[in-house]
Every structure is written in structure tokens, then in C-alpha cells.
Amino acid sequence: MSNNTVRTRFAPSPTGYMHIGNLRTALYSYLIARANQGKFIVRIEDTDQERLVDGAVDVILKTLKDTGLDYDEGPVVGGDFGPYIQSERKDIYKKYAQELVDKGHAYYCFCSKERLDSLHKEGEIGAGYDRHCRDLSKEEVEKNLADGKSYVIRQKMPLEGVTGYDDAIFGHIETENSELQDQILMKADGFPTYNFCHVVDDHLMGITHVVRGSEYLTSTPKYALLYDAFGWERPVYCHLPLIMGKNEDGSVSKLAKRHGAVSFQDLLKNGYLPEAIVNYLAFLGWCPKDTTEEFFTLEELKKIFSIDGISKAPAVFDYEKLAWFNSHYIKELPLDKFMEMAKPYYNEELKAFADDERLAAMVQTRISTLPEVNEKAAFAAGLPEFDSQLYVNKKNKTNADMAKSVLTAVIPVLENAEQWDNDLLFALLKDFAADQELKAGAVMWIVRIAVSGMAVTPGGATELMTVLGRDEAVARLKTSLSRL
């Protein structure tokens, strides 16, 4: 591995679905690596055994595959710095924790759970651990270990001065050392904490850029001290802005389920395409230089992404903007691919029409998410009962009486049409309107209402008739006339 090779990592905990905040972190880590001809590593951080969810690792890896975020090292694909699942690296962490103890940067803590609970209850808010075991003599420590006393290993924080680091996005960050708690590095069950093992792993795996959410900004001095204690070079830190959601009152707060779908899996179920999600997430806290273009493929993003385009300001997740991106990508799909993807979303009433290419072609250009196929294609299922007031259109000066006379005259014309395609039907109705000294818009409005029975349709009169076919369209026109 070259010393100047950029190596980033995505290190999720398998505790459930893939939150879109985690996915954005994965995306930015991936793009930083690819934009610099570097390596992207995936590591599963499963040391918090109580929070593990069965199948969550599969969800993580499938999400990366679905979004095109191919990784160079990690579970399944392997690599030179494995294993890439932390629960399989326990012995590594024990070795490095002991090294810190031997160097005087960490210590054994034998405090019981009862004592810690009483500290929590009786102490001031935010007081934390009182460092009771920090200065135990070597003899006391050895005796406690010999007696088999349960212990954790804690980091020995400096009590004075400040610890600072430079973040690639937020600049220089400093924390008073007096505010740092002696955090636990190794738990009583032999598992490391996140605060410890990710530092060890990032060093051993040669990670050069640590990309994560800005909620870790104030925790990072603790990690920087660990690097210093080991004598290791610190990585470049890139803390990403928070993702916020819009509240009903117009305010914003950290994105949560009350704002809408917040996982990649839920967005897929709601009919968003992976390409649209990735494109939108790229802009959720970043913008490219020298262009106002917003549509980028993943391959294009690899070429233009840079850290200096990432903003400090929180980004607001806008579902309407995501839908706008999604509509673009739906329109770009080949028709057969669109039909394949839309088919599962059709309701029982419309499943019989899922293979109709004419209907699919009309609907494809008029939806933002795949479930909308039912709303847009509803006219195909049959002519509903409808109020004759639908014929009223102030702009075209139409009403039910005019509809009756127009339909009476136009049905024979349509029945005798030489061909049944959109262009010919449009010309036919336009000529008919001229012959009747009517506005073409008025005739189109009446025919559209008569064949659909709906105020809003995915296409105009001739488009609907083309999809329905001659027999069905004429039959509907006759039915609507008879109701008048």
C-alpha cells in the first residue's frame, strides 16, 4: 500500500435498517476515495452485542450493491487487513488496550455496577465517572486481577490543557481536557467499545480519511488522544453536516420517522429508484464547483466530488425535491425496464393492464414515484359514474348541454376513423371542431371527460383513446352520451 493512497471506510453497526444518514456517509466516503483513485473499505462494527439485529449485515451489503457503492475490501470480498467484522478481532483490541495500560495511558477499573449506578444517581448532571481506580497501585491491580475481579479498561485522560484537531470541513476544533471523561475502552465482557476499536481498526487498516456525522465533532478529541498515545499518525477527519427534517410548523429538527421514510429500504418500497436516491443524497450537504447541473450518475460524481464542496450547514431532507429527482430517472428508464419495475405496484384492479405498452408509455412520463401508476392509470380500469358537472370548463365555455351535442356529432366521425393513432385522432378532432365552429380545446375537453369520467387524467383526449383502443373508446363515448 502506497503511503499516499487515500483509504476511506464505511463502518456501520448492524442494528437495523440503513438510515439515509448512514447511506450518505457511505456515499461521501466512497466518492472521496474514488475521486482520489483510492480505496473504499467496508467494516462491520458489531461490538455492541446487545443491539445487534439478525439480517442487518445482509441489509447493509445489499444496500451498497443496490446503490453501486462497490468496495475494495470488506466482508465477502476480503482483503489484506481483515477480518473486517469487529467481533472477529477481539484479541487484537485486547493487545492494544494492554499496550495503553503499560504505557500509562489507560488503567484497570474494578468498580462494581452498583457503585457506578450510585455515582450516576447521586452525582451532578454530566459528572460522569469519578476516576476512583485511576491511581490504584500496581500491587492493588495485580491482587484484584488474581482474585478474578471483574474489570473494564478506561482511557486515562489528561486533566489539564486542551486537545484539538483539524477537521477538513469544520476547521480547528478544541476541547478542554477537564471536560473529557475517562471513557471505557474494553468492557467487562471482553468486547471493546466503539470509542476504542474504531481507532485501532482505522490505524491497522491504513484509513487516511475518517468520514462521519458532525455529532462526533466533540468526541473526536478523545480519539485524537488515543492516536497520540500510541504514537500513530492521525487521519484526516471529515465531519458531515446533520440531516434535518421539516416539521409541520415549519421548523426543522433531526430527521426522524415522523418526517417520512428515513431508510433506504423504505424509500425503495415507496417507489424511489436507487439512482435518484444516490443523486439526491450527493446534494444533501454538498455542491459541485463551476456548474449548476444537478443530475449526475455515480460515475460522473466520482469525477467531480471534492471535500471542499461539503457544507458545514445542516441539510434539510426535502421529499418533494427527491420526487423531482426520481421523476427524471423514471423518465430515463427504457420502457421495458419501467414496466418491469412498475408491475409490482399495480393494484388488483389494474394488474391486467400492467403489460400494456401504450398505457405504460403514457404513465411513465407523468409520475414521480412508482406507486403513482395506480392514480395515473386508473382511467383504464373502466368508466366510472361521474357528475355531468365535470363537462363544465369556464375557459373553453363547455357544459353538459354542449357535451351532449358534441358527443352526438363526434361519435360517428370517430367510429369511421381510417386509423386509430394519436396524431390522426388529434387532427380528426381538430378538423371536427373547425367544421362545428367550436374551439378545439372545447371538443378535446368534452371527449376526454366522456372517455375517462375523471377530472384529471395522465393525457389528453386522443392519448387516452389511443390507449383504450377504438372499440373501448367508442363504447365509453356512447355510454357517456346515454347518461346525458
N, C-alpha and C positions, 0 to 999 in steps of 0.2 A: 504493500500500500504506500503510495506516494505521500510525503508529508504535507503536500499542498492540495491533496484531494479533498473536496468538500464531501462530508458524510453527514447526512441528516437521518433522523429516526422518527417513526411514529410508534408510540409506546402506550397503547390503550389498556385499560383494565377490563377484563371480560365480565362486566357486571350488568349486562342487559343489551338494549338496542344501541345502534350507532347514532348518537346525538349529532345534529348537524354542526354543532360547535366542534366536536371531535373530528368530524369529516373535514371541516375547513382547516383544522390544524394539520391533518394528514395531507391535504391538498397543498397547503403552503410549504410544508416540509418537502414534499415531493417536487414541487416546482423549483424551490431553491436548489435542490440537488441537481435536477435535470438542466436548469438554466446555466449551471456551472460545470456541466459534464461530470457531476459527482455521483455518489451512491446513495440510494434510499433504502433504509433498513427498517424492518418491522420487528418489534419486540413485544411480547405479551407480558404485562405486569400483573401477575396473579398472586402476589404475596399476601394480599388481604383475603384470606381463605373464606372468611365469613360472608363476604359479599359476592362470591362467585356465582354465576348463573350458567346452568348447563346449556350448551349450544351457543354461548355468546362468542366464543372464539370463531366458530364457523360463520356467524353473522358478520364479524369483523372482516374476515378474509374474503367472504363473498361480496361485501360492500366494496372493498378495494378492487376486486375483479370487475364488478359491475361498473365502477366509475373509471376503470382504465388505469388505476394507480398501481402499476406493476412495480414490485420491489425486488431489489438485488440480493438481499439477504433476509432471512427470517424463517418462521415456521413453514414447513413443507419444502421450501426451496433450499434451506440450509445456508451454509456459509462458513467462513474461516474463524468466526468469533462466537460460535454457538456454545451451548444451546441458546435459543432465542426465546425461551419461556422461563421466567424468573424462578418458578418453583423447582426447576431442574438445575438451579445454580446455587443452591443453599450453601454448599461447602465453600464456594468462592467468597460469599459475603462473610462467613464466619472468620475466614482467614484475614480479610481486610479489616474487619471490626477489631480483631485481636491486635493487629498491627497498630491501630489507633490507640488502643489501651496501652500497649507497650511504649508508644511514643509520648504518652501523657495527654493525648487529645480526646480521650474517651475514658469512661470508667464503668465498673460494675455497680448496678443499683439493685439492692436487695429489698427495697421497701415493699411491704405487702399491699395487696389490693385494698384492704381495709384502711391502711394508713393513707394511701393515696386518695381514697374516697373521702376521708375525713378532712384532708387538706382542701379538697375541692369544695366541700360544704362550708368549712369554717373560714377559708381564705377570702381575700378580696377578689372581685371580679377581674379575671385576666392574670391573677398572680402566678398560677402555674406551679410547677414542682419547686420545692424549697431547697434542692441540692443537698439533701440530708446525707447522701452517700458519696458525695463528690470527693471528700478528703479522707476517706477511710484509709487506715494504714494497710500496708502490704500484708501484714500478718492477719488483720481482720478479714481482708478479702479472701486470703487463702483458706482461712478457717471456715468461712461461710461456704466457699466452694466445696471444701472437703466434706462439710456437713450436708451437702446436697441441697442447699437453699436455692429457691427459685430466683432468677435474676433477669434483668434486662441490661443492655449496654447503652449508655447515654453519651451524647456528644458533649464535651467539656467546652462550653462557650467562653470566650474572653469576657471579662466583667467590665472592662473599660474600653474607651475608644470607639471607633466606628468601623464598620465594614462596608465597602462599596464595590460596585461593579458597573461596567458599561453595557447598556442594552442597545442593540442595533436600532431599535425603534423609539424607545423612551429616553435614551440618553443615560446620563450617570445617575445611579440610584444608590443612596446611602441609608444605613440603619444604625442607630446607636446600639452598641453591643449589649448594653444593660437591658435592652428590650428583648433580647434573644433568649429563649428557653433552652435548657439542656435537653434537647429532643432525644427521643428513643431512636436508636439505630437498629438494634436487634431485640426482638420481642422474646418473651419467656418461652414461647412455643418453638423457638429456633428460627423463625422466619424474620427476615429483615423488614423494616418499614420502607415505604416509598421514598422517604426523605434520604435514606442511605443507599438503597440498592440501585436507584437510577443513576446516582453519581458514579458508583463503581462500574456499572454496566456501560455508561456513556464513555468513560475513560477507556475501559478494556476494548470496547468496540470501535474506538477511534472516532467518536462523534465530534465533529467540528462545530456544528450549529445546533443548538437546542431551541426548538420552536414549540411554544406552548402558550396558553392563555395568560392574559395580564393579571389574573387572580393570583399568579405565582410571583408577581413582581417583588412583594415584600418578603417572600420566603427564600428567595434566591441568595441573599447574603449568607444564609446557613449553609447552602450548597457550595458557595464560593469558599467558605472556610474549610469545608471538607477537602476540596481540591488543594487548597494551600497546605493543609495538614499532611496530606500525602506527598506534597511536592509535585503535583501534577499541573499541567497547563490547563487553564480554564477554557471552556468552549466559548464561542460567540453566542450570546443569549438574544433571542428574538421573541419578545412577548407580544402576543396579538391582542388587538382591542376586543373588548367584550361584544357579544352579540345580544342586542336588545329586542324586545317585542313591543308592539303598540298596544296600550291598554284602551279600554272603551272610553275613558275620559280624556283621551288624547295624550296622556303621559306615556312614558316608556319605562320598562323595567326589564330585568334579565329575562331572556327568552325562556318561556315555560309552556307547558301543555295548554294552559288556558288561552294562549295566543293562537294555537292551531297545531298542526303536525310539526313535531320538533325532531323527528328521527328520519333518517334516510329511508328506512323501510316504510314508514307511514306515508312519506311523500310519494314513494312508488305506488303504494296502494291507492293513493288519491289521484293517480294518473299523470304524475310528472315524470319526464324522461331523465335518465341519468345524465345525459349530455347537458340538458338545460340546468339541472341542479348544480353540476360542476361549474358551468359557465357563470351562473348567478353567484355561487359561493366565492368564486375568484374575486368578484367585485365587492364582496361584503367585507370591506376593510382595506381594499387595495384598488389602485387605478393605474393604468399604463401611462407611459410618457408619450407625448407627441402624437396622440390620436384620441379621437372621441368615439371611435368604434367600440361597440360593446359585445358583439358576437365573436367569440373565439373558440376554436376547437382546442382540445387539450394539447395537441401538437403545436398549435400556434402559441398557446400560453407558455409552453416550455421555452420558447424563443425570446419572449418579451418580459417575463416575470423578473422582478428585482425587489430586493428587500426595501430599498429606499422609496418604493411606491406604496408601502404599507402605512396606514394612518394610525395615529395614536387614538383618535376619537372613536368612541363606541359606534358600532354599525347597527342600524335598525333593520331587522328582517321584515321585508315588505312582500307579503304573499301576492299582491297584485303585480308587482314587478317580476316576481318569479313566474307568474302565469303568463306574463308578456314574453319572457324568455322562452317559456315552454311552447307557446303558440308558434313561435318561429321555428323551433325544432320539429314540431309536429308537421308543419307545412313542408319542411325539407325532407321528410321521410318518403321513400318510394311508396307508391300506392299499395303494393302487395305487403310491404312491411307494416304500413299503417294499419291495414286491415287485420293482419295477424295480431298486432298489439291491441287493437280496439276490441277485438272479438270477445274477450272475457268480460268486458264492461257492459255489454248489451244486456238489457233486462229480458225477462222471459217473452214479453210481448214482441220484442224486436229482434230476437235471436235469429228468426227466419230470414231477416234482411241483412245479416252480418256479412254475407258473401256477395252482396250486390255492389259491383264496382262503381256504378253510376252514383248510387247513394253515398258510398264511401268517399268518392272524389269530391262530392259537394260538401259533406260534413267535415272532411279533413281541413279545409281552409277556413273553417268558421268556429273552431273550438280552441280553448286554451288548455284544457285538461281532458284526458281520455274519457272519464265518466260523463262528460257533456254530450257524448254521442247520443245518449238517450233523449236528451232535450231537443237536440237538433234534428234527429231522425224520427221524432215522434209522429210527424205527419204521414210517414209511410205505413204506419200500422193500420190506418183506417180513417174514414171521415167521421169525426165526432159530431154530436149535436152541438149547434152553436147559435148564438144570438144573431139575428139579422142586423143588429147594430154594428157588427164588425164590417159591414159593407160601407159604413159611413166614413168618409175621408174628406176633411174640410179642404185640404189643399187641392184635391182633384175633383171636389164637389160631387162626390158619389154618395148614393144612399140605396136602400133596399129596392125602391121602385126602379131606379136606373139599372140596378143589378138584374132585375127580372127581365127587362127589355134587352139588355146586353147579352145575357146568357141565352135567351130565346134565339137571338140572331147569330151568335157566335158558335154555338154548338154544331150546327150543320157545316159551318166552314171548317172547324177543326176535324170533324168526322171525315171530311173529304180531303184532308191534307195529303199531299203526294208523299211526303217523307215525315218521319217523326224525330226530328232532331232540334236542338235548341235554336240554332241560327234560323232555320226555316220557320219554326213556330214564332219566333220573335218577329220576323219580317211579316208573317201572316197576320199577326195581331196588330202590328203597326199599320199595315195597309187597311185592315178592317176598321181600325179607329178612324183613319182618314176618310174612308168611304162613309162612315156614320157621322162624320163631323164631330168626333169626340177626341178628347185628349188621349194620347196613347197611355199615359200614366193611369188614367181612369179605368181603361179597359184592363190593363195589367193588374190593377188593384182588385178589381171585381173577380177576375179569373183566379187570381192567387187565393183569395178568400174562399172561393167556391170549391177549389180542388183540395184545400188543406183544412178549412174550418178553424184556422188559427190566426191570431193577430200577428204573431212573429214567426217567421219561417227562415230556414237557412239559405233560401234562394228565392228568386223571383218566380213569377207565374210559369214562364216557359221552362225554367230549370226544373221546377217541381214536376211539370207534366212530362218532361223527358225522362226523369227518374221513374215516375209511375207507369209510364207506357201508355200507348193510345187507348186501349180498352179500359184500363182502370181510371185514367184521367177523364175520359168522356163520360163514363158511368158516374163518376163523382159530380161532374158538372150537371148532369141530368138530375141527380138526387138533390143537389142544392137548389136547382130551379124548381123542382117539385115542392120543396119546402117553402119556397116563396109564393 
